[in-house]
Amino acid sequence: MKYIEPTARELGNDRILSVADVCNLMGFCPTVAAQFMKESGYCLAIHRRLFILESSLIKYLHDLEVA
């Protein structure tokens, strides 16, 4: 697992990941990372910026793996 830049913010025990954080984690370009976040159904849009909770991203990846 790659190191996440300090731009990730914490919400309780969970981190809020931006498009840039998902790019670093998954190795996607920003366009693909944003599309991936939207397809997950767990994406949060705040002031036209996209965010996803780290636990939601992991759950979505697990759901993809099982399917």
C-alpha positions in Angstrom: 0.0 0.0 0.0 1.4 3.4 -1.0 1.9 6.3 1.4 -1.0 8.8 1.3 0.0 12.5 1.2 -1.0 14.5 4.3 -3.9 16.0 2.3 -6.1 13.2 3.6 -8.2 14.4 6.5 -9.5 12.2 9.3 -13.1 11.8 10.3 -13.1 9.8 13.6 -11.1 6.8 12.7 -11.7 7.2 9.0 -9.9 9.3 6.4 -11.6 11.5 3.8 -9.8 10.9 0.5 -9.8 13.4 -2.3 -9.3 12.7 -6.0 -5.5 13.3 -5.5 -5.4 10.7 -2.7 -7.2 8.1 -4.7 -4.7 8.8 -7.6 -1.8 8.1 -5.2 -3.4 5.0 -3.8 -4.7 3.4 -7.0 -2.2 4.7 -9.5 -5.0 6.3 -11.6 -4.9 9.6 -13.4 -7.2 12.3 -11.9 -10.0 11.8 -14.5 -10.1 8.0 -14.0 -9.9 8.4 -10.2 -12.9 10.8 -10.2 -14.9 8.4 -12.5 -14.0 5.5 -10.2 -15.2 7.4 -7.2 -18.5 8.3 -8.9 -19.1 4.7 -10.0 -18.6 3.4 -6.4 -21.8 5.2 -5.3 -20.0 6.3 -2.1 -18.6 9.5 -3.5 -19.3 12.8 -1.7 -19.5 16.0 -3.7 -18.7 19.1 -1.6 -18.3 22.5 -3.3 -17.8 20.7 -6.7 -14.9 18.6 -5.2 -15.1 14.8 -4.9 -14.3 12.9 -1.7 -14.7 9.4 -0.5 -14.2 7.8 2.9 -11.4 5.4 3.1 -13.6 2.6 4.5 -16.1 3.1 1.7 -13.3 2.8 -0.9 -12.1 -0.4 0.7 -15.7 -1.7 0.9 -16.2 -1.0 -2.8 -12.9 -2.7 -3.8 -14.0 -5.7 -1.7 -17.4 -5.7 -3.5 -15.6 -5.7 -6.9 -13.4 -8.5 -5.8 -16.3 -10.7 -4.7 -18.4 -10.0 -7.8 
